[in-house]
Amino acid sequence: MVRSRHRGTRGVAMHRNIENKVAVVTGASRGIGNRIAERLLEEGAKVMICSRSPQGIGLALELFRKKFGGCAGGLAADVRDYQQVERLMASCEEQFGGIDILVNNAGIGIFRSVDRTSVEDWNAVIGTNLTGVFYCVRAAVPSMKRRGGGYIINISSLAGKNPMAGAAAYNASKFGLNGFSEAMMLDLRYDNIRTSYIMPGSVETEFAGSSSKSNWKTSADDIAQVVINLLKSDPRSMQSRVEIRPSQPPRK
């Protein structure tokens, strides 16, 4: 007798095989988001990418289409603007037929002491790193529900549990993102939508404004591999939180 392991979980079970699934990856013109999108394309998914920069998204999309053809789509969009987010999700549905996977990667960091953080800086960080995630989730979930389920992965940071001097806005955004992710998981789990958040430590990207290379840091590829592993995990379980850090950082 063959026993079915996934009663009523059509939308969740499908992610054990990523091929032909539809993903949206925000902040994907470079860095971690770009590598996540590329890995999804390598696994056979159809991927819609976005970035605030029309030039950046155009270049990334050109490179992806040379390698993966029509499986890659893209649109310039600022996740702080809900109308732009709605347009992004609608464009994905129009081009690829729906949304199965959402990777909320778009993020910015402005690192100043709290008394030197301007109102504009605060709103930019919270708006991108926290409110922007809410906007993307709100706009994508209806499509996931129509397709029977999905997977949402939020890229947070170890700064979401470890406060740092000079990072009040960034810490607040990531502490908030972690709480939002856990509450969202409780809201959506019975709609066959799994939620995970990844908390990287030091990653070798240009995010913090440094162009120097540090071979002790984790790489964008390391984070992308965690995303793939989560999507391929058994739908009976949910790894709601993943911490990833360098194995041998410099001794303090």
C-alpha positions as CSV (number, residue, x, y, z in Angstrom):
1,M,0.0,0.0,0.0
2,V,1.2,3.5,-0.9
3,R,0.5,6.0,1.8
4,S,0.2,9.7,1.0
5,R,2.3,11.8,3.3
6,H,0.8,15.2,2.3
7,R,-2.9,15.3,2.9
8,G,-4.3,18.5,1.4
9,T,-0.9,20.1,1.0
10,R,-0.7,20.5,-2.8
11,G,0.8,24.0,-2.5
12,V,3.4,23.0,0.1
13,A,4.5,19.7,-1.3
14,M,5.3,21.2,-4.7
15,H,8.3,23.0,-3.3
16,R,10.3,19.8,-2.9
17,N,10.8,20.2,-6.6
18,I,11.5,23.8,-7.5
19,E,11.4,23.3,-11.3
20,N,8.7,25.3,-13.0
21,K,7.7,27.1,-9.8
22,V,7.4,30.8,-9.8
23,A,9.5,33.0,-7.5
24,V,9.7,36.7,-6.8
25,V,13.0,37.9,-5.4
26,T,13.3,41.5,-4.2
27,G,16.6,43.4,-4.1
28,A,18.0,41.1,-6.8
29,S,20.1,43.3,-9.0
30,R,23.3,42.4,-7.0
31,G,24.6,40.7,-3.9
32,I,22.6,38.1,-2.0
33,G,19.3,38.6,-3.9
34,N,21.0,38.3,-7.2
35,R,22.6,35.0,-6.3
36,I,19.4,33.6,-4.8
37,A,17.6,34.5,-8.1
38,E,20.3,32.8,-10.1
39,R,20.2,29.6,-8.0
40,L,16.4,29.4,-8.4
41,L,16.8,29.8,-12.1
42,E,19.4,27.0,-12.1
43,E,16.9,24.8,-10.3
44,G,14.4,25.4,-13.1
45,A,12.2,28.0,-11.5
46,K,10.7,31.0,-13.2
47,V,11.9,34.1,-11.4
48,M,10.8,37.7,-11.3
49,I,13.4,40.1,-9.9
50,C,13.1,43.7,-8.7
51,S,15.3,46.5,-7.6
52,R,14.9,50.2,-7.2
53,S,17.4,50.9,-9.9
54,P,16.1,50.5,-13.5
55,Q,19.7,50.3,-14.7
56,G,20.6,47.7,-12.2
57,I,17.6,45.5,-12.9
58,G,18.1,45.9,-16.6
59,L,21.7,44.7,-16.4
60,A,20.8,41.7,-14.1
61,L,17.9,40.8,-16.3
62,E,20.0,40.9,-19.5
63,L,22.5,38.5,-18.0
64,F,19.9,36.1,-16.6
65,R,18.1,36.0,-20.0
66,K,21.3,35.1,-21.8
67,K,21.6,32.1,-19.6
68,F,18.0,31.2,-18.8
69,G,15.9,32.8,-21.6
70,G,12.3,33.6,-20.8
71,C,12.4,32.0,-17.4
72,A,13.7,35.3,-16.0
73,G,11.6,38.5,-15.7
74,G,12.2,41.8,-13.9
75,L,10.8,45.1,-13.0
76,A,12.2,48.2,-11.3
77,A,10.2,48.7,-8.1
78,D,10.7,50.3,-4.7
79,V,9.3,48.1,-2.0
80,R,8.5,51.2,0.1
81,D,5.7,52.0,-2.4
82,Y,2.7,49.7,-2.2
83,Q,1.5,50.6,-5.7
84,Q,4.9,49.6,-7.1
85,V,4.8,46.4,-5.2
86,E,1.3,45.6,-6.5
87,R,2.5,46.2,-10.0
88,L,5.5,43.9,-9.5
89,M,3.2,41.0,-8.3
90,A,0.7,41.6,-11.0
91,S,3.5,41.6,-13.6
92,C,4.7,38.3,-12.3
93,E,1.2,36.8,-12.4
94,E,0.7,38.1,-16.0
95,Q,4.1,36.8,-17.2
96,F,4.3,33.5,-15.3
97,G,0.8,32.7,-14.2
98,G,1.1,33.1,-10.4
99,I,3.4,33.2,-7.4
100,D,4.7,30.2,-5.5
101,I,7.8,31.6,-3.7
102,L,8.6,35.0,-2.3
103,V,12.1,35.9,-1.1
104,N,12.1,39.3,0.6
105,N,15.7,40.3,0.3
106,A,15.5,44.0,-0.4
107,G,17.2,45.9,2.4
108,I,19.3,48.9,3.2
109,G,21.6,49.9,6.1
110,I,22.3,53.4,7.4
111,F,24.6,53.2,10.3
112,R,24.7,56.2,12.6
113,S,24.3,56.8,16.3
114,V,20.6,57.3,17.2
115,D,21.1,61.1,17.8
116,R,22.6,61.5,14.4
117,T,20.0,59.4,12.5
118,S,17.7,61.7,10.6
119,V,14.0,61.2,10.3
120,E,14.6,60.5,6.6
121,D,17.2,57.9,7.3
122,W,14.9,56.2,9.9
123,N,12.0,56.1,7.5
124,A,14.1,54.8,4.7
125,V,15.5,51.9,6.7
126,I,12.2,50.9,8.4
127,G,10.3,51.4,5.2
128,T,12.6,49.1,3.2
129,N,13.5,46.5,5.7
130,L,10.2,46.1,7.5
131,T,7.3,47.8,5.9
132,G,8.5,46.8,2.4
133,V,8.3,43.1,3.5
134,F,4.8,43.5,4.7
135,Y,3.8,45.2,1.4
136,C,5.3,42.3,-0.6
137,V,3.7,39.6,1.6
138,R,0.3,41.3,1.4
139,A,0.5,41.6,-2.3
140,A,1.8,38.1,-3.0
141,V,-0.3,36.0,-0.6
142,P,-3.6,36.1,-2.6
143,S,-1.8,34.5,-5.5
144,M,-0.2,31.8,-3.3
145,K,-3.6,31.0,-1.8
146,R,-5.2,30.6,-5.3
147,R,-2.4,28.2,-6.2
148,G,-2.8,26.1,-3.0
149,G,0.1,27.4,-1.0
150,G,3.6,28.6,-1.2
151,Y,6.8,29.6,0.7
152,I,7.9,33.0,2.0
153,I,11.5,33.5,3.0
154,N,12.6,36.7,4.6
155,I,16.3,37.7,4.7
156,S,16.9,39.2,8.1
157,S,20.2,39.5,10.0
158,L,21.9,38.5,13.2
159,A,21.4,42.2,13.9
160,G,17.8,41.2,14.5
161,K,18.8,39.8,17.9
162,N,22.2,41.5,18.6
163,P,22.1,45.3,19.1
164,M,25.0,47.3,17.9
165,A,26.2,50.8,18.6
166,G,25.5,53.0,15.6
167,A,22.8,50.7,14.2
168,A,19.6,51.8,15.9
169,A,17.5,52.0,12.8
170,Y,18.9,48.8,11.3
171,N,18.5,46.9,14.5
172,A,15.0,48.1,14.9
173,S,14.1,47.0,11.4
174,K,15.5,43.5,11.8
175,F,14.2,42.9,15.3
176,G,10.8,43.9,13.8
177,L,11.3,41.7,10.8
178,N,11.9,38.7,13.0
179,G,8.8,39.3,15.0
180,F,6.7,40.0,11.9
181,S,8.0,36.7,10.3
182,E,7.1,34.6,13.3
183,A,3.6,36.1,13.5
184,M,3.1,35.7,9.8
185,M,4.1,32.1,10.1
186,L,1.2,31.6,12.6
187,D,-1.2,33.4,10.4
188,L,-0.4,31.5,7.1
189,R,0.6,28.0,8.1
190,Y,-2.9,26.6,7.6
191,D,-3.1,28.1,4.2
192,N,-0.2,25.8,3.2
193,I,2.2,28.8,3.1
194,R,5.4,28.2,5.0
195,T,7.5,31.0,6.4
196,S,11.2,31.1,7.2
197,Y,13.6,33.9,8.0
198,I,17.3,33.7,7.6
199,M,19.7,35.6,9.8
200,P,23.1,36.0,8.2
201,G,26.1,37.3,10.1
202,S,29.0,38.9,8.2
203,V,28.5,38.3,4.4
204,E,31.0,39.2,1.7
205,T,28.9,41.8,-0.2
206,E,29.1,45.5,-0.8
207,F,26.0,46.1,1.5
208,A,27.9,47.9,4.2
209,G,29.8,50.1,1.8
210,S,33.1,48.2,1.9
211,S,34.9,47.0,-1.2
212,S,37.6,45.1,0.6
213,K,37.6,41.3,0.5
214,S,37.5,39.2,3.6
215,N,37.8,35.5,3.0
216,W,36.6,34.7,6.5
217,K,33.1,36.0,5.8
218,T,30.2,33.9,4.5
219,S,29.3,34.4,0.8
220,A,26.1,35.2,-1.0
221,D,26.2,31.7,-2.4
222,D,26.0,30.4,1.2
223,I,22.8,32.3,1.8
224,A,21.4,31.2,-1.5
225,Q,22.1,27.5,-0.6
226,V,20.1,27.9,2.6
227,V,17.2,29.2,0.5
228,I,17.3,26.2,-1.8
229,N,17.6,23.8,1.1
230,L,14.5,25.4,2.8
231,L,12.5,25.1,-0.4
232,K,13.4,21.5,-0.9
233,S,12.8,20.5,2.7
234,D,10.0,18.1,3.6
235,P,6.7,20.0,3.9
236,R,5.8,18.2,7.1
237,S,8.3,20.5,8.9
238,M,9.2,24.1,8.9
239,Q,12.5,25.6,9.7
240,S,11.1,28.9,10.8
241,R,14.5,30.5,11.7
242,V,18.0,29.9,10.3
243,E,21.1,31.5,11.7
244,I,24.2,31.5,9.5
245,R,27.5,33.0,10.5
246,P,31.2,32.7,9.6
247,S,32.8,29.6,11.1
248,Q,36.1,31.3,12.0
249,P,35.8,35.1,12.2
250,P,38.9,37.0,13.4
251,R,39.5,36.6,17.2
252,K,38.6,39.6,19.3
